[in-house]
Amino acid sequence: MDQDQDRKADQNPRPAAPCWCKCDRCVPASLPQEQLCCRRSSGGCISSSPLFHQLVLRRPLLEAVLPYRDPLTLLDRVWTAALHHCAYQQFISWRFGSPPAGCHPAVPSCCIQRIREEYPSPDGRYRGFRPVRTTVTMQGSANGEP
């Protein structure tokens, strides 16, 4: 870790890790689907790995990928938010491949926190992931329809 990252960490002390965290880098979450750590047992955090930095956080990579994922993101005021969301997509692609349509793998709390540190919201507010709810009728399910 270089000195700039050390200073950044000192300026933004992390709250105590919740009991479900195994890497000591997760932050408390109120929703059960947000209570996910990168590890099943104690150990180093994936968000501190060199691959995480290269594949998820590296700005030149995100700036190269973004026009392919969202060609209309050209305005500076939405650029940081676009980089933020692109970093989430990069993590999912790296760890899970291309998920099927309508499938949204959960990103661990520690990784979300690290992405937010690197690409913060200008107003400091985050809405979290909200999946689109779909309704399935019993008749449609019986007929094999999604």
C-alpha positions, 0 to 999 in steps of 0.5 A, spaced: 500 500 500 502 506 498 503 512 502 497 516 499 492 510 500 495 510 507 493 517 508 486 516 505 485 510 510 487 514 516 482 520 514 476 515 513 476 510 519 472 504 518 467 502 523 468 496 527 466 490 522 460 486 523 459 479 526 458 476 520 464 479 517 470 475 516 475 479 512 475 485 517 473 490 512 465 490 511 461 495 514 454 494 518 448 493 513 441 493 515 438 489 509 440 481 510 442 481 502 447 486 504 450 482 509 455 479 505 463 478 506 468 476 501 470 470 505 467 464 508 472 464 514 477 469 517 483 471 512 485 477 507 480 481 504 479 480 496 478 488 496 485 489 498 488 484 492 492 486 486 487 483 482 481 487 485 485 493 484 487 492 476 480 489 474 475 493 478 478 499 481 483 501 475 480 508 472 483 507 465 480 500 465 473 503 467 474 508 462 475 504 456 470 499 458 464 504 460 463 506 452 462 499 451 457 498 456 453 505 456 455 509 450 451 515 452 455 516 458 459 522 456 457 528 461 462 529 467 456 530 472 454 523 471 461 520 470 463 518 477 457 515 478 458 511 471 465 509 473 462 507 480 457 502 477 462 500 472 466 498 477 460 493 480 459 490 473 467 489 473 467 485 479 461 481 477 464 479 471 471 478 474 468 473 480 461 470 476 462 471 469 456 474 465 450 472 469 444 470 465 439 476 464 435 478 470 440 475 475 444 480 479 449 477 483 450 480 490 457 484 491 460 483 498 460 489 503 467 490 503 468 490 495 462 495 495 465 500 501 472 499 497 469 502 490 465 507 494 472 510 497 475 510 490 469 513 486 465 516 491 458 519 490 458 527 490 453 528 495 455 522 499 448 518 498 448 511 496 441 508 494 444 501 494 442 495 489 434 495 488 432 489 484 427 490 479 421 486 482 417 482 477 410 478 478 409 471 476 402 469 475 400 462 478 397 460 471 403 463 467 408 458 472 404 452 470 404 454 463 412 454 463 412 462 462 417 466 466 
